[in-house]
Amino acid sequence: MILITGATGAIGREVVRGIPDGPAVRIMARRPERVTGAGAAAETVPGDFTDPASLAAALRGVSTVFLVTLPDGEDDAGFLRAARSAGVGHVVKLSAAAVGDSRAQDLITRRQRRNEELLRASGMRWTLLRPRSFMSNTLSWAGSIRSQGVVRALYGESVNACVDPRDVAEVAVRALTGDGHEGRTYTLTGPEAISAAEQTKLLGELLGRPLLFEELGPGRARAALGARYPADIVEALLESAERGRAGSKTAVGGTVAALLGRPARTFGTWAGDHLDAFAGR
């Protein structure tokens, strides 16, 4: 049986949709009613990383896990203990590309690194997925695009080889259901490095109206992020942005194409498929 966690997030919901008929599937979610796209035979159960009893119930009879956690807590340690006790054999973990960059020492990346180490030391077989930032992060611009025709972001000329979440999810499904992925670390990027200013221009072309890009300085960005995140996470995100400004996120890899047998999706393809979010239709 395959257990999927993070099923309401950007990657997890696509994994739920992409799992083929055949393997037994269980989905663990804090709010099961929010899970969509599951096959008729999939079982959805309530579960919380902080509740050992719910973990034990969700892991009963499971052989393979897709693990998605937030890097700002202790969820991995408790989950991996429970998974090992339940006899899980293989964990496919969603991590981040920054883990492989020795210059990345922000709080979030250090925690992600620690969580990878916990998995490798667990005694279970593992596969690590390290995506670059998700193209879907641009959905945070949708409100200001609809109401003002403006995108506001930090360092508009910084380029990033961002990846379509659907490609990451498809790789995850291959790792969960296929052979030969144990002990492998996959860094996953899109087919091009693109800046926020370029993304804004492309969205405007697709929408058929010009959009203005307004670059935020560090002070304004800190204030905007502070409305959504704790102070330590804000500082980690700003450190990450500075690395991006220095060119640390530009490398384009061929892993997605090699594993899926087709090119990775472009930002233009992703944006075209999600244009209604920006148009307000």
C-alpha positions in Angstrom: 0.0 0.0 0.0 1.1 3.6 -0.8 0.5 6.3 1.7 0.4 9.9 0.4 0.8 12.9 2.7 0.6 16.5 1.8 -2.3 15.7 -0.4 -3.8 19.2 -0.4 -0.6 20.9 -1.3 0.8 21.9 -4.7 2.6 18.6 -5.3 0.6 16.2 -3.2 -2.7 16.9 -4.9 -1.1 16.2 -8.3 0.4 13.0 -6.9 -3.1 12.0 -5.8 -4.4 12.6 -9.3 -1.5 10.9 -11.0 -1.3 7.6 -9.1 -2.4 4.9 -11.5 -5.1 2.4 -10.9 -3.7 -0.8 -9.3 -1.7 -0.1 -6.2 -3.7 0.3 -3.0 -3.6 4.0 -1.9 -4.2 5.7 1.4 -4.3 9.4 1.8 -3.5 11.1 5.1 -4.7 14.6 5.7 -5.5 16.8 8.6 -8.7 17.8 6.8 -9.8 14.8 4.7 -12.7 16.8 3.2 -10.2 19.0 1.4 -8.7 16.1 -0.6 -9.7 16.2 -4.3 -9.0 14.1 -7.3 -8.5 10.7 -5.5 -9.5 7.5 -7.3 -12.6 5.7 -6.3 -10.6 3.0 -4.6 -8.3 5.3 -2.6 -8.9 5.5 1.2 -8.7 8.9 2.8 -8.0 9.0 6.6 -7.5 11.8 9.1 -4.0 12.2 10.4 -1.7 14.7 12.0 2.1 14.6 12.2 1.8 15.6 15.9 -0.6 12.8 16.8 1.2 9.5 17.1 -2.1 7.5 17.3 -3.3 8.9 13.9 0.1 8.2 12.4 0.0 4.6 13.5 -3.4 4.1 12.1 -2.5 5.8 8.8 0.7 3.7 8.4 -0.9 0.3 9.2 -0.1 -2.0 6.2 1.8 0.6 4.3 4.9 -0.3 2.3 5.7 3.0 0.5 5.2 6.6 1.6 5.2 10.0 -0.2 6.4 12.3 2.6 5.7 16.0 2.5 6.4 18.0 5.7 7.1 21.7 6.5 10.8 22.2 7.3 10.1 24.4 10.3 9.1 21.7 12.8 9.8 18.2 14.1 7.4 16.4 11.9 10.0 14.3 10.0 11.5 12.8 13.2 8.2 11.6 14.6 6.9 10.4 11.3 10.0 8.4 10.4 9.9 6.7 13.8 6.3 5.7 13.3 7.0 4.6 9.7 9.9 2.4 10.7 7.8 0.8 13.5 5.0 0.1 11.0 7.4 -1.7 8.7 7.5 0.8 5.9 10.2 -0.1 3.4 10.5 3.0 1.1 10.0 6.7 1.6 9.9 9.2 -1.2 10.5 12.6 0.3 9.8 16.0 -1.1 12.8 18.2 -0.3 14.4 21.3 -2.1 17.1 22.0 -4.6 18.8 24.4 -2.2 19.9 21.4 0.0 22.5 20.6 -2.6 24.0 24.1 -2.5 26.7 24.3 0.1 26.3 28.1 0.1 22.7 27.8 1.2 22.8 28.2 5.0 19.5 29.8 5.7 17.3 28.4 8.4 14.8 26.6 6.1 17.5 24.9 4.0 19.4 23.8 7.2 16.2 22.2 8.4 15.6 20.5 5.1 19.1 19.2 5.2 18.6 17.8 8.6 15.4 16.1 7.6 17.1 14.4 4.6 19.8 13.2 7.0 17.1 11.7 9.3 15.6 9.8 6.4 18.9 8.5 5.2 19.8 7.3 8.8 16.3 5.7 9.3 17.2 2.3 7.9 14.4 2.6 5.3 15.0 2.8 1.6 14.7 6.4 0.4 14.3 8.6 -2.7 14.9 12.4 -2.4 13.1 14.9 -4.7 14.8 18.3 -4.8 12.7 20.6 -6.9 13.7 24.2 -7.7 10.9 26.7 -6.8 7.4 25.9 -8.1 5.9 27.8 -11.1 2.7 27.9 -9.1 4.3 30.3 -6.6 3.3 33.0 -9.0 -0.3 32.4 -8.0 0.5 34.8 -5.1 0.4 37.6 -7.7 -3.1 36.8 -8.9 -4.9 39.2 -6.7 -2.9 42.3 -7.6 -2.9 41.3 -11.3 -6.7 41.0 -11.3 -7.3 44.2 -9.3 -4.4 46.5 -10.4 -2.6 44.9 -13.3 0.6 44.9 -11.1 3.1 42.3 -9.9 5.1 43.2 -6.9 8.2 41.1 -6.1 11.7 41.2 -4.9 14.6 41.3 -7.4 12.7 41.2 -10.7 15.8 40.4 -12.8 16.9 37.3 -10.7 16.4 34.2 -12.8 15.2 30.9 -11.5 14.9 27.5 -13.2 11.4 27.0 -11.7 9.6 23.8 -12.3 5.9 22.9 -12.9 4.5 21.1 -9.9 2.9 18.6 -12.2 6.3 17.5 -13.4 7.5 17.0 -9.8 4.4 15.0 -9.0 4.9 12.8 -12.1 8.4 12.1 -11.0 7.1 11.3 -7.5 4.6 8.8 -8.9 7.3 7.1 -10.9 9.4 6.8 -7.7 6.5 5.5 -5.7 5.4 2.9 -8.2 8.4 1.9 -10.3 11.8 0.2 -9.7 15.3 1.6 -9.5 14.6 4.8 -7.6 15.8 3.8 -4.1 18.9 5.6 -2.9 18.6 8.2 -5.7 18.5 12.0 -5.3 16.7 13.9 -8.1 17.2 17.6 -8.6 14.2 18.8 -10.6 14.1 22.0 -12.7 12.2 23.5 -15.5 13.6 23.7 -19.0 14.7 27.4 -18.7 15.7 30.0 -16.1 13.3 32.9 -16.1 13.0 36.1 -14.0 9.9 37.5 -12.3 9.9 40.4 -14.7 9.9 38.0 -17.6 7.1 36.0 -16.1 5.1 39.2 -15.6 5.6 40.1 -19.3 4.5 36.6 -20.4 1.4 36.6 -18.2 0.5 40.0 -19.7 0.8 38.6 -23.2 -1.3 35.6 -22.4 -4.0 37.8 -20.7 -3.9 40.3 -23.6 -3.1 43.3 -21.5 0.1 44.9 -20.3 1.1 44.3 -16.7 3.4 46.5 -14.6 6.2 44.9 -12.6 7.0 46.8 -9.4 10.2 45.7 -7.7 10.2 45.6 -4.0 13.3 46.5 -2.0 14.3 44.3 0.9 12.5 46.5 3.4 9.1 46.4 1.7 9.6 42.7 0.9 10.3 42.0 4.6 7.1 43.8 5.6 5.1 41.9 3.1 6.5 38.6 4.1 6.1 39.4 7.7 2.3 39.6 7.3 2.4 35.9 6.3 5.3 34.2 8.1 7.2 34.3 11.4 10.3 36.5 11.6 12.8 33.7 11.4 11.2 32.3 8.2 11.1 35.8 6.7 14.8 36.2 7.1 15.4 32.7 5.6 13.3 33.7 2.6 15.2 36.9 2.2 18.6 35.1 2.4 17.3 32.7 -0.3 16.4 35.7 -2.5 19.9 37.1 -2.1 21.4 33.8 -3.3 19.1 33.9 -6.3 20.2 37.4 -7.0 23.8 36.1 -7.1 22.8 33.5 -9.7 22.5 30.4 -7.5 19.2 29.2 -9.0 19.9 29.4 -12.7 21.1 25.9 -13.5 18.8 23.9 -15.7 19.0 20.1 -15.4 17.7 17.3 -17.5 16.4 15.0 -14.8 12.7 15.6 -15.5 13.1 14.9 -19.2 15.3 11.8 -18.5 12.8 10.3 -16.0 9.6 11.2 -17.9 10.7 10.7 -21.5 9.5 14.2 -22.5 10.7 17.8 -22.0 9.9 19.5 -18.7 7.0 22.0 -19.1 7.8 25.7 -19.6 6.4 28.5 -17.5 4.4 29.6 -20.6 2.7 26.2 -20.6 2.0 26.3 -16.9 0.7 29.9 -17.1 -1.6 29.1 -20.0 -3.1 26.2 -18.2 -3.8 28.3 -15.1 -4.7 31.6 -16.8 -8.2 31.7 -15.2 -6.6 32.3 -11.8 -5.0 35.6 -13.1 -7.9 36.6 -15.3 -10.5 36.2 -12.6 -12.8 34.0 -14.7 
